[in-house]
């Protein structure tokens, strides 16, 4: 009898563990996967929106940038709406750079000399941690500088808040 119970517990644990872990490729090689957006959990969505805000330019109705396509899928017309900003601040309470940028909405105006293009976004969940791999290329036309940034950041998700682990 005890072996049956242990067997059932191990199967239950194994099944739940497998369901809790995943990798979601949202953008790869500059191509956005719309179908993935519908599968995102609330923490996934908030992590993605925080990084889009940090590294992406402002959107308008004519923009075709990946960031703007993703925001359209989430029905976000204005990233600077108070409710949206306050929600991001709650999730990213321990991220000083993002909180600073949120207070300066928009952080990168659409016609700024600095322009970023998103090349890759991958979300990975492992138990109670969520990580983002975010790659962006950009340029500053006024200073004739280019960059290629890849960020991999891991967070503990607790009480609708991201706690940085690296």
C-alpha positions in Angstrom: 0.0 0.0 0.0 2.8 2.4 0.9 4.5 1.8 -2.5 1.3 2.7 -4.3 1.0 5.9 -2.5 4.6 6.8 -3.1 4.2 5.8 -6.8 1.1 8.1 -7.1 2.9 11.0 -5.3 5.9 10.7 -7.6 3.8 10.6 -10.7 1.8 13.6 -9.5 5.0 15.5 -8.6 6.6 14.6 -11.9 3.6 15.7 -14.0 3.3 19.0 -12.1 7.0 19.7 -12.4 6.9 19.2 -16.2 4.0 21.5 -16.6 5.6 24.2 -14.5 8.7 24.4 -16.7 8.7 25.8 -20.2 10.6 27.8 -22.8 8.6 30.3 -25.0 10.3 31.9 -28.0 8.5 35.2 -28.6 11.0 36.7 -31.1 13.7 34.9 -33.0 16.0 36.4 -35.6 13.8 39.5 -35.6 10.6 37.6 -36.3 7.7 37.8 -33.9 5.5 34.7 -33.1 2.0 36.0 -32.5 0.7 32.6 -31.5 2.9 32.5 -28.4 1.4 35.7 -26.9 -1.9 33.8 -26.2 0.0 31.3 -24.1 1.7 33.8 -21.7 0.9 33.8 -18.0 0.6 37.1 -16.1 4.3 36.9 -14.9 5.4 36.2 -18.5 3.5 39.1 -19.8 4.7 41.5 -17.1 8.4 40.5 -17.6 8.1 40.9 -21.3 6.4 44.3 -21.0 9.1 45.5 -18.6 11.8 44.7 -21.0 10.0 46.1 -24.0 9.7 49.3 -22.1 13.3 49.3 -21.1 14.8 48.6 -24.5 12.2 49.6 -27.0 11.2 52.9 -28.6 7.8 54.5 -28.2 5.1 53.3 -30.6 2.6 55.1 -32.8 -0.1 53.9 -35.1 2.3 53.7 -38.1 5.2 51.8 -36.4 5.9 48.3 -37.6 8.6 47.6 -34.9 8.3 44.3 -33.1 7.7 46.0 -29.8 4.7 47.8 -31.3 3.3 44.5 -32.7 3.5 42.9 -29.3 1.8 45.8 -27.6 -0.9 45.7 -30.2 -1.5 42.0 -29.4 -1.8 43.0 -25.7 -4.2 45.8 -26.7 -1.9 48.4 -25.2 -2.3 51.6 -27.1 -0.3 53.8 -24.8 2.5 52.5 -22.6 2.4 55.7 -20.6 -1.1 55.1 -19.2 -0.9 55.4 -15.4 -2.5 52.0 -14.7 0.1 50.3 -17.0 3.0 52.2 -15.5 1.9 51.5 -11.9 1.4 47.8 -12.6 5.0 47.5 -14.0 6.3 49.4 -11.0 4.7 46.8 -8.6 6.2 43.9 -10.5 9.6 45.5 -10.8 9.8 47.0 -7.4 13.5 45.9 -7.0 14.7 47.1 -10.5 15.9 50.7 -10.1 16.8 51.2 -13.8 13.3 50.3 -14.9 11.6 52.3 -12.2 13.7 55.3 -13.3 12.7 54.8 -16.9 9.1 54.4 -16.0 9.1 57.8 -14.4 10.3 59.3 -17.7 7.6 57.8 -20.0 8.3 57.4 -22.8 11.9 56.4 -22.2 12.9 56.4 -25.9 10.6 58.6 -28.1 9.7 57.3 -31.5 11.7 60.0 -33.3 14.7 59.9 -31.0 18.3 59.7 -32.4 18.5 56.4 -30.4 16.7 53.6 -32.1 16.5 50.0 -30.9 15.4 46.9 -32.8 14.5 43.7 -31.0 16.1 40.5 -32.4 15.3 37.9 -29.8 13.1 37.4 -26.8 12.9 34.0 -25.0 11.1 33.4 -21.7 12.0 30.3 -19.6 10.2 29.1 -16.5 11.8 26.7 -14.0 9.6 26.1 -11.0 9.3 29.5 -9.3 11.9 31.3 -11.4 11.4 33.1 -14.7 14.2 34.2 -17.0 14.3 36.4 -20.0 16.9 36.3 -22.8 16.5 39.6 -24.6 18.6 40.7 -27.6 18.5 44.1 -29.2 20.5 46.0 -31.7 20.5 49.7 -31.9 22.1 52.9 -33.1 22.5 56.5 -32.1 22.4 58.4 -35.4 23.6 61.7 -33.9 26.8 60.1 -32.5 27.2 57.4 -35.2 27.4 54.6 -32.6 25.9 51.1 -32.9 25.4 48.4 -30.2 24.3 44.8 -29.9 23.0 44.0 -26.4 22.0 40.6 -25.1 20.6 40.4 -21.7 19.9 37.2 -19.8 18.2 37.9 -16.5 16.6 35.5 -14.0 13.9 36.3 -11.4 12.2 34.7 -8.5 8.5 35.3 -9.0 6.9 35.9 -5.6 3.6 37.7 -4.7 3.3 39.3 -8.1 6.8 40.7 -7.9 10.1 40.0 -9.6 13.1 39.5 -7.3 16.4 39.6 -9.4 18.6 36.5 -9.0 21.5 37.7 -11.1 
